Amino acid sequence: MAKAPGKEIKWLPDVEEHVYPAAKSYLSIIYSAGKVSAIMAKFRRAAIVQFKAKDIFRASQLSLLGSSVPTFSRETVVG
């Protein structure tokens, strides 16, 4: 079966400035101030990369919804 043509996503050329304080706020919940500063410096220098959603999901090492929620998988079985 042929794949349906998709729309191309048009990304911004660079990260918007308001993203950095949000990232810093989140990181400060789980890391020390010194480590947050080091991570933020790396964020600002890092190149923007793109990955498919399925690859990001795999890298997260989270289980699929159907396998982690027994009632979901029972309710979705046709029979």
Buried (B, 14 or more C-beta within 10 A) or exposed (E): EEEEEEEEEEEEEEEEEEEEEEBBEEBBEEEEEEEBBEBBEEBEEEEEEEEEEEEEEEEEEEEEEEEEEEEEEEEEEEE
